[in-house]
Amino acid sequence: MDRVSNFNKKIKTSYTTKGESIYLGAGILDGEIIAAAEVNLSLKMMNRHGLIAGATGTGKTRTLQLIAEQLSDAGVPVFMLDVKGDLSGLNQAGFTNPKIEERATALNINYSPSGFPVELYSLSGKKGAQMRASVLEFGPVLLSKILGLNETQSGVMAVIFKYADDNKLQLVDLDDLKKVISYLSSGPGAAEIKESYGSISGSTSGTILRKIVTIEQQGLSQIFGEKSFDIQDMFSRVDGKGVISLLNISDVQNQPVLFSTFLLSLLAEIFYTMPEAGDIEKPKLVFFFDEAHLLFKDSQKAFLEQIETIIRLIRSKGIGVFFCTQSPMDVPDTVLGQLGNRVQHALRAFTPNDVEALKKTVNTYPRSEFYEIDRVLTSLGTGQALITVLNEKGIPTEVVATHLIPPRAIMGPMSEADCDTLMQSSSLYQKYQEVIDPISAYDILTQRINEKMAADEEIKEQEMENRPSSRVEKSTFEKVINAPITRQIGTAIVRGLFGMLTGKKPRVRY
């Protein structure tokens, strides 16, 4: 058997599926595209999670798009982070051009442009339906990450949440959180918390409060509150197609920790609320976590452990998670080991750090009789990737350099007018326009403080009334001495004596 036939046979054996699958493209051997060597990703294995990696400009975003399109066609809802605001074009059918026709011909497919149902979301509320969550839903670990707290401060945050939970104080927005912190550090609750939870130092509480104010000054406080986002809205379908939910963060790109942590909070909410799904033929939802390196950078142990736990267990809920980043080294080993499906675009080797990252990436791939992995990774063109996934039995497939299919929707943003029309016509946009201000920690503690102040004032007044009088009836001599006329006479005498001693006449008032 010649080399091409052997390659074709092994790729077909690895990537042919009995159930539904996503067609990614065709294998490349010695620089030639082998159209018959089809590379498919089983929908059944999509909840085994995945990684899409590659240097800037190598086509990661378009890979996200083509996978999202086919998931939608299969009736699987998708949630994606739209970093630059250029994925909204998924809602409209694309256009043919010579490059797309060339790619379609090479893959021996018919290119059929198509649009897909899209829902636009935003953390600012300006570019889509307002996504928000209560402070309580974030929890102390994620909130500590957002605020950039150290371990000591994070421990205090955990105490604050424990106190709020024990005392049924609902933490909805940042005003609630600030009120509880002030109440427990310098207010009436300081003595109360000292006995059961330990005291909170003024410096620690002051630092936390300043970091909260910074978030408010940046105009991002609106993501904390009610109505909080209902995760069931991510599982919608339109005419049998899964809805592609896009979170546009183009206007908050300078707050990477905030939006990456918010995404994790959504995953956590899904994990804790969704029922067990067992072994299903296709996922209930696929969650694409773009700019994943921002999530892991400078993260504390507790935070990383929470991520690891969620990723390990959420697949049993029928949820697939794909991390998208520039290098596999951006993802901790404990998480990377759980990502069964790998789509690796080209890597650069310009600097010593690049070379080191390339070596580590090569070591994560199984050996191949058809490729030198390091050479392939540095020579892949735009729209090409090195792929290995899990087959329907959960076994890693043959490593294959793949010429990817082109997306069928517009590869770029919709016009501003079309985005506004889509946004305004959305029932979810109208739903999350509503702001709810429930009775929460701020209201309860304010009332408690006011009641205590009133009670203290009443006690003080009662003490004043009950205090025995210390005044003694003045004697006749004291009355005479203190009488106004007596004081006037005394003053005149003193002035007269002063004049006699100095030779000056006293001033006379007329």
C-alpha positions in Angstrom: 0.0 0.0 0.0 1.4 3.4 -1.0 1.8 6.3 1.4 -1.3 8.2 0.3 -3.5 5.1 0.4 -2.2 4.2 3.9 -2.8 7.8 5.0 -6.3 7.9 3.6 -7.2 4.6 5.2 -5.9 5.5 8.7 -7.6 8.9 8.6 -11.0 7.4 7.5 -10.6 4.7 10.2 -10.0 7.4 12.9 -12.5 10.0 11.9 -15.5 8.1 10.5 -18.4 8.2 12.9 -21.7 6.3 13.2 -23.6 9.2 14.9 -23.8 12.9 14.0 -20.6 14.7 13.6 -19.0 18.0 12.5 -17.1 18.1 9.3 -13.9 20.0 9.9 -12.0 19.5 6.6 -9.7 17.2 4.9 -6.2 15.8 5.7 -3.0 17.2 4.2 -0.1 14.9 3.3 3.2 16.2 1.9 1.6 19.6 1.1 -1.3 18.0 -0.8 -5.0 18.2 0.3 -6.5 14.6 0.3 -10.2 15.4 -0.1 -11.2 11.8 0.7 -9.4 11.9 4.0 -12.3 13.6 5.8 -11.8 14.9 9.4 -14.9 14.7 11.5 -15.6 15.5 15.2 -18.2 13.3 16.8 -21.0 15.3 18.5 -21.1 12.5 21.1 -17.6 13.5 22.2 -18.1 17.2 22.3 -18.8 17.1 26.0 -15.2 15.8 26.5 -14.2 19.4 26.0 -11.5 20.8 23.7 -8.8 23.3 22.9 -8.5 25.6 19.9 -5.0 27.2 19.9 -2.8 29.1 17.6 -0.9 32.4 17.1 -2.7 35.6 16.2 -3.8 35.6 12.6 -3.8 31.9 12.0 -7.6 31.5 11.8 -8.8 30.6 15.3 -11.8 32.8 15.1 -13.0 31.3 11.8 -12.5 27.8 13.3 -14.8 28.8 16.2 -17.3 30.1 13.6 -17.4 27.0 11.5 -17.8 24.7 14.5 -20.6 27.0 15.9 -22.4 26.9 12.6 -22.5 23.2 12.4 -23.5 22.8 16.0 -26.4 25.2 15.4 -27.4 23.1 12.3 -27.4 20.0 14.6 -29.8 21.8 17.0 -27.0 22.3 19.7 -27.0 25.8 21.3 -23.7 27.6 21.5 -22.3 30.3 23.8 -19.4 32.3 22.5 -17.3 35.3 23.6 -17.2 37.9 20.9 -13.9 39.7 21.8 -13.8 42.2 18.9 -17.4 42.3 18.0 -16.8 40.6 14.7 -18.8 37.4 15.1 -22.3 39.0 14.8 -22.0 38.2 11.1 -23.1 34.7 12.0 -26.7 35.9 11.7 -26.4 36.6 8.0 -25.5 34.4 5.0 -22.0 34.9 3.7 -20.8 35.5 0.1 -18.8 33.5 -2.3 -15.5 34.8 -3.5 -12.5 33.2 -5.4 -10.7 32.1 -2.2 -13.8 30.4 -0.8 -14.5 28.7 -4.1 -10.9 27.5 -4.3 -11.1 26.1 -0.7 -14.4 24.4 -1.5 -13.1 22.9 -4.7 -10.0 21.6 -2.9 -12.2 19.9 -0.3 -14.7 18.7 -3.0 -17.7 20.3 -1.2 -20.5 22.6 -2.3 -20.4 25.9 -0.6 -23.8 26.9 0.6 -24.0 30.3 2.4 -26.3 30.4 5.4 -27.2 32.6 8.4 -27.9 31.3 11.9 -30.0 32.4 14.8 -28.0 34.8 17.0 -28.7 36.4 20.4 -26.5 39.4 21.3 -25.5 40.0 24.9 -23.3 42.7 26.6 -21.8 43.4 30.0 -22.3 47.1 29.6 -25.9 46.7 28.2 -24.9 48.8 25.1 -24.2 46.1 22.5 -26.8 43.6 23.5 -29.1 42.3 26.3 -27.6 43.2 29.6 -26.0 40.2 31.3 -25.7 40.5 35.0 -25.5 38.4 38.1 -26.0 39.0 41.8 -23.0 39.4 44.1 -24.2 36.2 45.8 -24.2 34.3 42.5 -20.6 35.2 41.9 -19.5 33.9 45.3 -16.4 34.9 47.3 -13.9 33.1 45.2 -14.9 34.6 41.8 -15.5 38.0 43.4 -12.1 37.9 44.9 -10.6 37.2 41.5 -12.5 40.2 40.0 -11.3 42.5 42.7 -7.8 41.3 42.6 -7.6 40.4 46.3 -4.7 38.6 48.0 -5.2 35.4 50.1 -5.8 37.3 53.3 -8.4 39.6 51.7 -10.0 36.7 50.0 -10.3 34.9 53.4 -12.1 38.0 54.7 -14.4 38.0 51.7 -15.3 34.4 52.5 -16.2 35.4 56.1 -18.4 38.2 54.8 -20.3 35.8 52.6 -20.6 33.3 55.4 -22.0 36.0 57.7 -24.5 37.2 55.1 -25.6 33.6 54.5 -26.0 32.8 58.2 -28.0 36.0 58.7 -30.1 35.8 55.6 -28.7 39.0 54.1 -29.2 38.9 50.4 -26.2 40.2 48.5 -27.6 41.5 45.2 -25.4 44.5 44.2 -22.2 46.2 45.2 -24.1 48.6 47.6 -25.1 45.5 49.5 -21.6 44.2 49.7 -20.2 47.6 50.8 -22.9 47.9 53.5 -22.1 44.5 55.0 -18.3 45.2 54.9 -18.8 48.6 56.7 -21.3 47.1 59.2 -18.9 44.3 60.2 -15.6 46.2 60.2 -16.5 49.6 61.8 -20.2 49.4 62.5 -22.5 47.7 65.1 -21.7 44.3 63.7 -17.9 44.5 64.5 -18.4 43.1 68.1 -20.9 40.5 66.9 -18.6 39.1 64.2 -15.6 39.0 66.4 -17.0 36.3 68.6 -18.2 33.9 65.9 -16.1 34.7 62.8 -13.1 36.7 63.9 -12.6 40.5 63.6 -12.0 42.3 60.3 -9.2 44.8 60.4 -9.9 48.3 59.2 -7.0 48.2 56.7 -8.3 45.0 55.0 -11.9 46.3 54.8 -10.6 49.6 53.5 -8.7 47.9 50.8 -11.7 45.8 49.7 -13.9 48.9 49.7 -11.5 50.8 47.6 -11.3 48.0 45.0 -15.1 47.9 44.8 -15.2 51.7 44.3 -12.7 51.3 41.4 -15.1 48.9 39.7 -17.9 51.4 40.1 -15.8 54.2 38.7 -15.1 52.2 35.6 -18.8 52.0 35.0 -19.1 48.3 35.4 -21.2 48.0 38.5 -24.3 47.3 36.4 -23.2 43.7 35.9 -24.0 43.1 39.6 -27.7 43.0 40.4 -31.1 41.8 39.3 -32.5 40.7 37.0 -29.7 38.2 36.9 -29.1 36.2 33.7 -31.2 33.0 33.5 -28.9 30.3 32.1 -31.9 28.6 30.5 -31.9 31.4 27.9 -28.7 29.9 26.6 -30.5 26.6 25.6 -32.8 28.1 23.0 -33.6 26.8 19.5 -35.2 28.5 16.5 -36.7 26.4 13.8 -34.7 23.4 15.0 -31.4 25.3 15.0 -29.5 26.0 18.1 -29.2 29.6 19.0 -25.7 31.1 19.0 -25.4 33.4 22.0 -22.7 36.0 21.6 -21.3 38.0 24.5 -19.9 41.2 23.0 -17.0 42.5 25.1 -15.5 44.9 22.6 -16.3 47.8 24.9 -14.8 46.2 28.1 -11.7 44.7 26.6 -9.6 46.6 29.2 -11.2 44.5 31.9 -10.1 41.0 31.0 -10.3 39.6 34.6 -13.9 40.9 34.8 -15.3 39.3 31.7 -13.3 36.0 32.0 -14.4 35.6 35.6 -18.0 36.4 34.5 -17.8 33.6 32.0 -16.6 31.2 34.7 -19.5 32.3 36.9 -21.9 31.2 34.1 -20.2 27.8 33.8 -20.5 27.4 37.6 -24.2 28.3 37.5 -24.7 25.7 34.7 -22.8 23.1 36.7 -24.8 23.6 39.9 -28.2 23.9 38.3 -28.3 21.4 35.4 -29.3 17.8 36.0 -27.1 14.9 35.2 -27.4 13.9 31.6 -25.6 10.6 31.3 -24.2 9.4 28.0 -26.0 11.4 25.3 -25.6 11.5 21.5 -24.9 15.2 21.3 -24.3 17.9 23.9 -27.0 20.1 25.4 -24.7 23.2 25.0 -21.2 23.9 23.9 -19.4 26.8 25.6 -16.5 28.5 23.9 -14.1 30.2 26.3 -12.1 32.6 24.2 -9.0 34.4 25.5 -8.7 31.6 28.0 -5.2 32.7 29.1 -6.8 35.6 30.9 -8.7 33.3 33.1 -5.7 31.4 34.4 -3.1 34.2 34.6 -2.1 35.1 38.2 -4.9 33.0 39.6 -4.9 31.8 43.2 -5.0 28.1 44.1 -8.6 28.2 45.2 -9.7 29.7 41.9 -7.8 27.2 39.8 -9.2 24.3 41.8 -12.7 25.6 41.2 -12.1 25.7 37.4 -10.6 22.2 37.5 -13.6 20.8 39.4 -16.1 22.4 37.1 -14.4 21.2 33.9 -14.0 17.7 35.2 -17.6 17.3 36.3 -19.7 19.5 33.9 -19.4 17.0 31.1 -21.8 14.7 33.0 -24.3 17.5 32.6 -24.1 17.2 28.8 -22.0 20.5 28.5 -19.0 20.8 26.3 -16.3 23.5 27.0 -13.7 24.6 24.5 -10.9 26.8 25.5 -9.4 29.2 22.9 -6.0 30.7 23.4 -2.7 31.3 21.7 -0.7 28.4 23.2 -1.6 25.2 25.0 0.9 26.3 27.7 -1.6 29.0 28.7 -3.8 26.3 30.2 -2.7 24.6 33.4 -1.8 20.9 33.1 -4.7 19.8 35.3 -7.2 21.4 33.0 -5.3 20.6 29.7 -5.4 16.9 30.5 -9.2 17.0 30.5 -9.4 18.5 26.9 -9.9 15.5 24.6 -10.4 17.4 21.4 -7.5 19.5 20.0 -7.4 21.9 17.1 -4.0 23.5 16.9 -3.3 26.3 14.4 0.2 27.5 13.6 2.7 28.4 16.3 5.5 30.9 15.9 9.1 30.2 16.9 10.6 33.7 16.8 11.8 34.0 20.4 13.3 31.5 23.0 10.0 31.5 24.8 8.2 30.6 21.5 10.7 27.7 21.0 10.1 26.4 24.5 6.3 26.6 24.1 6.6 24.8 20.7 8.6 21.9 22.4 6.1 21.6 25.2 3.2 21.6 22.7 4.8 18.9 20.6 5.2 16.7 23.7 1.4 16.8 24.2 0.7 15.1 20.9 1.0 11.3 20.1 3.7 10.3 17.6 2.7 10.2 14.0 4.2 8.2 11.1 3.1 10.9 8.6 4.4 14.1 10.3 7.2 15.7 12.2 5.0 17.6 14.6 7.3 20.5 15.3 7.8 21.2 11.5 4.0 21.0 10.8 3.1 23.3 13.7 5.4 26.1 12.3 4.4 25.6 8.6 0.6 25.5 8.8 -1.1 28.1 6.6 -4.1 30.3 7.6 -7.2 28.1 7.8 -5.1 25.0 8.5 -4.7 23.1 11.8 -3.2 20.1 13.4 -6.1 18.0 14.8 -6.6 15.1 17.1 -10.0 14.3 18.7 -11.7 11.5 20.5 -13.5 9.0 18.5 -16.9 7.6 19.5 -15.2 5.1 21.8 -13.2 7.9 23.6 -9.9 6.9 21.9 -7.6 9.7 20.5 -7.6 9.8 16.8 -4.7 9.9 14.4 -2.9 13.3 14.3 -3.7 15.0 11.1 -2.8 18.3 9.4 -6.2 19.6 8.2 -7.4 22.0 5.5 -10.4 23.5 7.2 -13.7 24.2 5.5 -14.8 27.9 5.2 -17.6 29.3 7.4 -21.0 29.8 5.6 -22.0 33.0 7.4 -20.4 36.4 7.0 -16.9 36.4 8.3 -17.0 39.7 10.2 -19.5 41.9 12.0 -22.9 42.9 10.8 -23.6 46.6 10.2 -24.4 48.8 13.2 -28.0 49.3 11.9 -28.5 45.5 11.5 -27.1 44.9 15.0 -29.5 47.5 16.4 -32.4 45.9 14.6 -31.5 42.4 15.8 -31.1 43.7 19.4 -34.3 45.7 19.5 -36.4 42.9 18.2 -35.1 40.5 20.8 -37.5 39.5 23.6 -34.4 38.8 25.8 -33.1 42.3 25.2 -36.5 43.7 26.6 -36.5 41.1 29.4 -33.1 42.2 30.8 -33.8 45.9 30.4 -35.8 45.5 33.6 -33.9 46.3 36.7 -35.2 44.8 40.0 -34.3 46.3 43.4 -35.4 43.7 46.0 -35.1 44.2 49.8 -31.5 43.1 50.3 -28.6 43.5 52.8 -28.4 47.2 52.3 -32.0 47.8 53.3 -32.0 45.3 56.2 -28.7 46.7 57.7 -29.8 50.3 57.2 -33.0 49.6 59.1 -31.1 47.7 61.8 -28.6 50.6 62.2 -31.4 53.2 62.4 -33.3 51.1 64.9 -30.2 50.8 67.1 -29.5 54.5 66.9 -33.2 55.3 67.9 -33.0 52.8 70.7 -29.6 54.3 71.9 -31.1 57.8 71.8 -34.2 56.7 73.8 -31.9 55.1 76.5 -29.9 58.3 76.7 -32.9 60.4 77.1 -34.2 58.1 79.8 -30.9 58.3 81.7 -31.0 62.1 81.5 -34.5 62.2 83.0 -33.6 59.7 85.8 -30.3 61.4 86.7 -30.5 63.0 90.2 -30.1 66.8 90.2 -26.7 68.1 91.3 -27.8 71.7 91.6 -27.8 73.2 95.2 -29.9 76.2 96.2 -27.6 79.3 96.2 -27.0 81.1 99.4 -28.1 84.8 99.8 -24.4 85.8 99.5 -24.0 83.9 96.2 -27.1 85.5 94.9 -25.9 89.0 95.8 -22.4 88.3 94.4 -23.7 87.0 91.1 -26.3 89.7 90.6 -25.8 91.8 87.5 -25.7 95.1 89.4 -23.0 93.7 91.7 -20.9 92.7 88.7 -21.2 96.2 87.2 -20.1 97.9 90.5 -17.2 95.5 90.8 -16.1 96.3 87.2 -16.2 100.0 87.9 -14.1 99.7 91.0 -11.5 97.7 89.2 -11.3 100.1 86.3 -10.9 103.0 88.8 -8.1 101.3 90.5 -6.4 100.6 87.2 -6.5 104.2 86.3 -5.0 105.3 89.5 -2.1 103.0 89.1 -1.4 103.9 85.4 -2.3 107.5 85.4 -4.9 106.9 82.7 -8.5 107.8 83.1 -11.0 105.1 82.6 -13.3 105.2 79.6 -16.8 106.3 80.4 -19.7 104.9 78.5 -22.6 107.3 78.0 
